[in-house]
Amino acid sequence: MRIVDDILGSKPVPDNVINPDALVIDALTMLTSVNLSYLIVMEGNEYKGIFCERDYSRNVILKGRSSNSTAVKEVMTTDLPVVTTSDTVEHCMNVMNKNKARYLVAYGPNHEFEGVITIHDLLRQVIANKELVFDTSITEQLISNDEKGDVY
C-alpha cells in the first residue's frame, strides 16, 4: 500500500502558498491562477493553515465581510486533521472520513510540515491501484456470469 510520502513525492512542488496577512481578494486571484481549491498558508517556513473556497463562502460571504479588507488569517482553516509521511493511503481515507475533512496536513518524522493531502489525491490513488481495491477473482466471476439465466 502506498503511503503519504509517495503521494507527496508524485505531486509538483506547491506553488499555491500564501501569507496569512494577504487579503482574501488576493487569495481568490491566486486560487484562480493555480486552478486549485485551496492555498497553503505559510509564514516563512511555518505552516499556519489553509485557505479554501469553503472558507471564502462560509467565513467571508455569509458573514458579510469584504474580500478587499479581510486578511486570510481571519478566515482560514487551522484545525485540519494531521497525518505523517509514513501513514498509508487507507489510514488517510479513514482519517478524512472520521473527521469529515477534504484535506489533511502531512508532517515528516521530525515534525516538519511536508504538504497537504487532498481527497482528490486519495481518489487518484484508489483509481490508479484499482487492482488492489477490487478482488480480481470476484470481478472475473461477475464478467463471466451467463446472463441467459434468471436475472434478479
DOLUMFI-257298 format. One record per residue (C-alpha): y, x, z; residue number from 1. Coordinates in steps of 0.2 Angstrom, whole numbers. Layout:
<atoms>
+-------+-------+-------+-----+
!     Y !     X !     Z !  nr !
+-------+-------+-------+-----+
!     Y !     X !     Z ! NUM !
...
+-------+-------+-------+-----+
</atoms>
This chain:
<atoms>
+-------+-------+-------+-----+
!     Y !     X !     Z !  nr !
+-------+-------+-------+-----+
!     0 !     0 !     0 !   1 !
!    17 !     6 !    -4 !   2 !
!    30 !    10 !     9 !   3 !
!    49 !     8 !    11 !   4 !
!    51 !    27 !     6 !   5 !
!    43 !    23 !   -10 !   6 !
!    54 !     9 !   -14 !   7 !
!    70 !    18 !    -9 !   8 !
!    64 !    33 !   -20 !   9 !
!    62 !    21 !   -35 !  10 !
!    80 !    14 !   -33 !  11 !
!    95 !    23 !   -40 !  12 !
!   107 !    32 !   -29 !  13 !
!   118 !    17 !   -22 !  14 !
!   135 !    15 !   -30 !  15 !
!   138 !    -1 !   -20 !  16 !
!   146 !     6 !    -5 !  17 !
!   162 !     0 !     3 !  18 !
!   173 !     5 !    18 !  19 !
!   174 !    -8 !    32 !  20 !
!   193 !    -8 !    30 !  21 !
!   193 !   -13 !    12 !  22 !
!   200 !   -30 !     8 !  23 !
!   187 !   -44 !     3 !  24 !
!   196 !   -46 !   -14 !  25 !
!   191 !   -28 !   -17 !  26 !
!   173 !   -30 !   -11 !  27 !
!   172 !   -45 !   -23 !  28 !
!   178 !   -35 !   -38 !  29 !
!   166 !   -21 !   -33 !  30 !
!   151 !   -34 !   -32 !  31 !
!   156 !   -39 !   -50 !  32 !
!   157 !   -22 !   -56 !  33 !
!   140 !   -16 !   -49 !  34 !
!   132 !   -33 !   -53 !  35 !
!   123 !   -34 !   -36 !  36 !
!   123 !   -47 !   -22 !  37 !
!   128 !   -35 !    -8 !  38 !
!   138 !   -20 !    -4 !  39 !
!   133 !    -7 !     9 !  40 !
!   147 !    -5 !    22 !  41 !
!   149 !    13 !    27 !  42 !
!   162 !    23 !    37 !  43 !
!   160 !    40 !    31 !  44 !
!   141 !    44 !    33 !  45 !
!   139 !    30 !    46 !  46 !
!   131 !    13 !    41 !  47 !
!   141 !    -2 !    48 !  48 !
!   133 !   -17 !    39 !  49 !
!   133 !   -26 !    23 !  50 !
!   144 !   -37 !    14 !  51 !
!   136 !   -50 !     3 !  52 !
!   140 !   -66 !    -7 !  53 !
!   135 !   -77 !     8 !  54 !
!   147 !   -68 !    19 !  55 !
!   161 !   -72 !     7 !  56 !
!   156 !   -90 !     6 !  57 !
!   152 !   -93 !    24 !  58 !
!   165 !   -82 !    33 !  59 !
!   180 !   -82 !    21 !  60 !
!   180 !   -98 !    10 !  61 !
!   173 !  -110 !    23 !  62 !
!   184 !  -103 !    37 !  63 !
!   200 !  -104 !    27 !  64 !
!   203 !   -86 !    26 !  65 !
!   211 !   -77 !    12 !  66 !
!   202 !   -63 !     2 !  67 !
!   219 !   -54 !    -1 !  68 !
!   221 !   -52 !    18 !  69 !
!   204 !   -51 !    26 !  70 !
!   195 !   -35 !    29 !  71 !
!   177 !   -33 !    25 !  72 !
!   173 !   -28 !    43 !  73 !
!   179 !   -45 !    49 !  74 !
!   166 !   -55 !    39 !  75 !
!   152 !   -43 !    35 !  76 !
!   134 !   -44 !    42 !  77 !
!   130 !   -32 !    55 !  78 !
!   114 !   -39 !    63 !  79 !
!   101 !   -36 !    49 !  80 !
!    83 !   -33 !    54 !  81 !
!    78 !   -14 !    54 !  82 !
!    63 !    -5 !    46 !  83 !
!    58 !    13 !    45 !  84 !
!    54 !    23 !    29 !  85 !
!    36 !    23 !    34 !  86 !
!    34 !     4 !    35 !  87 !
!    23 !    -5 !    22 !  88 !
!    29 !   -17 !    10 !  89 !
!    18 !   -30 !    19 !  90 !
!    27 !   -26 !    35 !  91 !
!    44 !   -28 !    27 !  92 !
!    39 !   -45 !    20 !  93 !
!    34 !   -51 !    37 !  94 !
!    50 !   -45 !    45 !  95 !
!    60 !   -54 !    32 !  96 !
!    50 !   -70 !    34 !  97 !
!    51 !   -69 !    53 !  98 !
!    70 !   -66 !    53 !  99 !
!    74 !   -77 !    38 ! 100 !
!    83 !   -62 !    30 ! 101 !
!    86 !   -57 !    12 ! 102 !
!    90 !   -39 !    17 ! 103 !
!    83 !   -25 !    28 ! 104 !
!    91 !    -9 !    34 ! 105 !
!    80 !     6 !    32 ! 106 !
!    81 !    21 !    44 ! 107 !
!    72 !    38 !    42 ! 108 !
!    62 !    47 !    55 ! 109 !
!    77 !    55 !    63 ! 110 !
!    86 !    38 !    64 ! 111 !
!    97 !    41 !    49 ! 112 !
!   102 !    27 !    38 ! 113 !
!    92 !    28 !    22 ! 114 !
!    96 !    12 !    12 ! 115 !
!    94 !    -7 !    11 ! 116 !
!    78 !   -16 !     6 ! 117 !
!    81 !   -32 !    -3 ! 118 !
!    70 !   -47 !    -6 ! 119 !
!    70 !   -43 !   -24 ! 120 !
!    64 !   -25 !   -20 ! 121 !
!    49 !   -33 !   -12 ! 122 !
!    46 !   -46 !   -25 ! 123 !
!    46 !   -32 !   -38 ! 124 !
!    33 !   -23 !   -28 ! 125 !
!    22 !   -38 !   -27 ! 126 !
!    23 !   -41 !   -46 ! 127 !
!    20 !   -23 !   -50 ! 128 !
!     5 !   -22 !   -39 ! 129 !
!    -2 !   -39 !   -43 ! 130 !
!   -20 !   -32 !   -44 ! 131 !
!   -18 !   -28 !   -25 ! 132 !
!   -12 !   -46 !   -21 ! 133 !
!   -24 !   -56 !   -32 ! 134 !
!   -43 !   -55 !   -29 ! 135 !
!   -49 !   -49 !   -46 ! 136 !
!   -67 !   -57 !   -44 ! 137 !
!   -59 !   -74 !   -40 ! 138 !
!   -47 !   -73 !   -54 ! 139 !
!   -61 !   -69 !   -66 ! 140 !
!   -71 !   -84 !   -60 ! 141 !
!   -56 !   -95 !   -62 ! 142 !
!   -54 !   -89 !   -80 ! 143 !
!   -72 !   -91 !   -85 ! 144 !
!   -75 !  -108 !   -77 ! 145 !
!   -82 !  -120 !   -90 ! 146 !
!   -69 !  -134 !   -92 ! 147 !
!   -81 !  -146 !  -101 ! 148 !
!   -87 !  -152 !   -84 ! 149 !
!   -78 !  -163 !   -71 ! 150 !
!   -60 !  -160 !   -69 ! 151 !
!   -53 !  -163 !   -52 ! 152 !
+-------+-------+-------+-----+
</atoms>
